[in-house]
Amino acid sequence: MDKLLLQQQVLERLAEDLLQAEKAAMAAHEAATHEENIAENKYDTLGLEAAYLATGQARRAEAIRQAMADWRQFRSQPYDASKGIQLGALFCLVDSDDKQQQFFLGPDGGNMKLVNGADPIQVISSKAPLGRAVLGRSEGDEVSIQITSTRQQFEVLWVH
């Protein structure tokens, strides 16, 4: 699998998310400033609520812009077995039920599922619990993470 293609797919999806966030921020801003939402008394908070929503959507849009900048600057390096899994690694984990999952470890802001043919690839960050757990691991290594009250065990099947 071409990691550059995966990176491009992440950027395309982030661009779509940014467009939606900007539209939502604009709609919330229009609602907050619309004359019908001017408070008539101290208990009328519709305009204030719309302003909070507009602020939240603007922050979300800015976070997506930052994620896009990080992903544009990101350069995936070839896998080096002596270092194990690092940022930019494409790897496969298998659980105790022999269920395989493919992952692409990238910068923050790209948590999404991509499809490569029939195989889904989950994009995760190195700050995610699973991302932290796999850093430095190599093919054949065991990986364990705690999810709520359940501990999940995986084996690194392959790394690219």
Secondary structure, DSSP 8 states (H G I E B T S, - for coil): --HHHHHHHHHHHHHHHHHHHHHHHHHHHHHHHSGGGS-SSTT--HHHHHHHHHHHHHHHHHHHHHHHHHHHH-------TTT-S-TT-EEEEEETT--EEEEEEESTT--EEEEETTEEEEEEETTSHHHHHHTT--TT-EEEEEETTEEEEEEEEEE-
